[in-house]
């Protein structure tokens, strides 16, 4: 389970975030590219846009459910 105390600082503020346990596998940017992207300088993925539509939320949740390291959270602030 993602830990909001370990959020990567490059995430935009909001409910969804990626924490420090991300291994940059590419699943989340492949699943929802307008929500997640790779942060090459850090070697991990981040949330660069919070989901706004029902479709975006569904894709973000799909990425969160599929994350192999449980690094995506949906409880940020």
Secondary structure, DSSP 8 states (H G I E B T S, - for coil): ---GGGB-TTS-SSSEEEBTT----SHHHHH-TTTEEEETTTTEEEESS---SHHHHHHHHHHHHH-TT--EEE---
